[in-house]
Amino acid sequence: MVQQIVLATGNAGKLREFQQMLGAQNIEFITQRSLGVDDADETGLSFVENAIIKARHACSISGLPSMADDSGLEVDALKGQPGIYSARYAGVGASDAENNSKLLKELANVPEAQRKARFQCVIVFMRYAEDPMPYICQGTWEGRILFEAQGENGFGYDPLFFVPTHDCASAQLDPSIKNSISHRGQALRALLPHWEKLSGSIA
């Protein structure tokens, strides 16, 4: 039986990665945008808080189970910024290119050894809007920020995120390789061993 789940995002890149990684679990992801659900107000001060807010919002309006991802980039030289504001670092509605441009500007005088950074991802699965115990999983991907964009794959800050283990930017990785090592891939793999129990508890 295919389980329909609302994915609380309008980000096409995230939808694609969720489908690639969880497609074999008999899950049909429906974006909240396709159901006319507007974006939740991300008023939390952490990735966990915002992921819960987004999942609960999608559940409440759609009446379906939901999954929400809140992720972002932490740069040590910027004291953890852009963090939870990664998607709107250059302003509300900013494009990936605009966010990347601002990041490069902020790090213009920072040497390579001090450009350490990591992607963080928190994924929340919520069975219903009043779910008192949503399932939360997390992943972290270490790297550093390049001096210029490289690669054409991925989205967001992928062209600027250097992956030491593969000696290239995230945007230069084949999607299947990225999914196997990324912050989102780690978080989703933490969910998989519990999926049968979680999906079976949906009323």
HELIX and SHEET records of a PDB file:
HELIX    1   1 ALA A   12  LEU A   22  1                                  11    
HELIX    2   2 GLY A   23  GLN A   25  5                                   3    
HELIX    3   3 GLN A   32  LEU A   35  5                                   4    
HELIX    4   4 PHE A   47  SER A   62  1                                  16    
HELIX    5   5 ASP A   76  LEU A   78  5                                   3    
HELIX    6   6 GLY A   83  ARG A   88  5                                   6    
HELIX    7   7 ASP A   96  GLU A  106  1                                  11    
HELIX    8   8 GLU A  112  GLN A  114  5                                   3    
HELIX    9   9 ASP A  158  LEU A  160  5                                   3    
HELIX   10  10 SER A  170  GLN A  172  5                                   3    
HELIX   11  11 PRO A  175  ILE A  181  1                                   7    
HELIX   12  12 HIS A  183  LEU A  191  1                                   9    
HELIX   13  13 LEU A  192  HIS A  194  5                                   3    
HELIX   14  14 TRP A  195  GLY A  200  1                                   6    
SHEET    1   A 7 ILE A  27  THR A  31  0                                        
SHEET    2   A 7 GLN A   3  LEU A   7  1                                        
SHEET    3   A 7 SER A  66  VAL A  75  1                                        
SHEET    4   A 7 LYS A 116  MET A 126 -1                                        
SHEET    5   A 7 TYR A 135  ILE A 145 -1                                        
SHEET    6   A 7 PHE A 161  VAL A 163 -1                                        
SHEET    7   A 7 CYS A 168  ALA A 169 -1                                        
END                                                                             
